[in-house]
Amino acid sequence: MIEKLKWNDVAKEMPDAGSTVLLWVRDPKPFANPGWMTGYLDDGEWHDSETSHALTEIVTHWAEPNGPGA
């Protein structure tokens, strides 16, 4: 079974505060070192879900995986 992720543009939609989601991030320099990580939004600021530190990377999109049967 393969789950299709719906990537949401942060300019159009944000996740619920405190919900851990997948993030597509890049360094502040345009198109530098893109990749994904997990994180959450708290009081309008993105945080790394592993360390709780505020992110220095720019978040461009987020996705909420639901898992099998969700």
N, C-alpha and C positions, 0 to 999 in steps of 0.2 A: 504494500500500500504506500502510495506517495501522497503527501499532503501538499497542496498548492498554497503558497503564501501570498497574501495580498499585501503588497508594500504600499504604505500610506505616505504621501508627501506631507512633511511637517508644516509646510506653508498653508496647507488646506485642512489638516485634521491632526489632532493630538490624542494620545491615549489617556485613559483615566490616570489621575495622579496616583503614584505608588505602584502601579501595575508593571511588572517586569515584562519587557518586550524585547524583540530583536531590533537592533539599531544598525542602519547603514551609515557609516561615518567616514570622514576624510579629515586630513590635517587642514589647518587654515589656508595654506597655499592651494589655490584651485587645482582640483584633481590629483592632489598629492596623497599617496598611500591610502587608497580607499579600502575598506574592509567592513566586517560586521563584528558586533559584540552584543552583549546583553546589558540592559540598563533600565532606568526608570526616571520618570519626571517628578520632581518635587519642587513645588512653589515656582514653577516656570523654568527650572534649571535641570538639565540632564545629569544623571549620576551613573557611575559604573556599578552594576549589580553585585560585583564581587568585592569591591573595596568601599563602596558608598562615597567615593571621592567625586567631586564635580568633574565633568569631562572638559578637556581642553580641545578635543576634536569637535568638528562641526557635524551635527546630526542632520542628514538630509531626508531620510525615510525611516519608518518603523513598521514592524509587522508583529502580529500577535498569533503565534502558533497555538492551535487548540488541541492538537493530538488526536489519536484515533477515536472515532465515535463522538467527538464533541460537536 
